């Protein structure tokens, strides 16, 4: 029996993201929704995990630095 499935993990990640998105968006018509950037601000850098009351915050570590290659790509 498989304990892990990358396909199921990716499906559930999309499902959770869309579920949260649906809760935070403004609806204009039943078949049309409007999403602006202000809607996503409360969800930025947070990973909601099942069974947890608070999200996992995604932040840059103070113990590492970015590579020169990465810094050039960002510029």
C-alpha positions as CSV (number, residue, x, y, z in Angstrom):
1,X,0.0,0.0,0.0
2,X,1.3,3.5,-0.9
3,X,1.6,6.0,2.0
4,X,2.2,9.0,-0.2
5,X,1.0,10.2,-3.6
6,X,2.4,13.3,-5.1
7,X,-0.6,13.5,-7.5
8,X,-3.1,13.5,-4.6
9,X,-1.0,16.0,-2.6
10,X,-1.0,18.4,-5.5
11,X,-4.7,18.0,-6.0
12,X,-5.5,18.6,-2.4
13,X,-3.2,21.7,-2.3
14,X,-5.2,23.2,-5.2
15,X,-8.4,22.2,-3.6
16,X,-7.5,23.9,-0.3
17,X,-6.2,27.0,-2.1
18,X,-9.4,27.4,-4.1
19,X,-11.6,26.7,-1.0
20,X,-9.8,29.5,0.9
21,X,-10.0,31.8,-2.2
22,X,-13.7,31.2,-2.5
23,X,-14.2,32.2,1.2
24,X,-12.3,35.4,0.8
25,X,-13.5,36.7,-2.6
26,X,-16.4,39.1,-3.4
27,X,-19.2,37.6,-5.5
28,X,-20.9,39.8,-8.1
29,X,-23.1,37.3,-9.8
30,X,-23.6,33.6,-9.1
31,X,-21.5,32.6,-12.2
32,X,-19.0,35.4,-12.0
33,X,-16.6,36.4,-9.3
34,X,-14.3,39.4,-8.9
35,X,-10.9,38.9,-7.2
36,X,-8.6,41.8,-6.4
37,X,-5.2,41.8,-4.9
38,X,-6.6,43.0,-1.5
39,X,-8.4,39.7,-1.3
40,X,-5.2,37.7,-1.2
41,X,-3.2,39.9,1.2
42,X,-4.5,38.0,4.4
43,X,-3.4,34.7,2.8
44,X,0.1,35.9,1.8
45,X,3.0,33.6,3.0
46,X,0.7,31.4,5.0
47,X,0.2,27.6,4.6
48,X,-2.9,26.3,6.1
49,X,-2.4,22.7,7.4
50,X,-5.1,20.3,8.2
51,X,-5.6,19.7,11.9
52,X,-3.9,23.0,12.9
53,X,-5.7,26.1,14.2
54,X,-3.0,28.5,13.0
55,X,-1.3,28.6,9.6
56,X,2.4,27.8,9.1
57,X,4.1,31.2,8.3
58,X,6.5,31.1,5.4
59,X,9.3,33.5,6.1
60,X,13.0,33.8,5.0
61,X,15.3,32.2,7.5
62,X,17.7,34.4,9.4
63,X,20.3,31.6,9.2
64,X,20.7,31.5,5.4
65,X,21.5,33.9,2.6
66,X,20.4,33.9,-1.0
67,X,22.9,32.9,-3.7
68,X,24.4,35.3,-6.1
69,X,22.7,33.5,-9.0
70,X,19.3,34.1,-7.3
71,X,20.1,37.8,-6.6
72,X,20.9,38.3,-10.3
73,X,17.6,36.6,-11.4
74,X,15.6,38.9,-9.1
75,X,17.3,42.0,-10.6
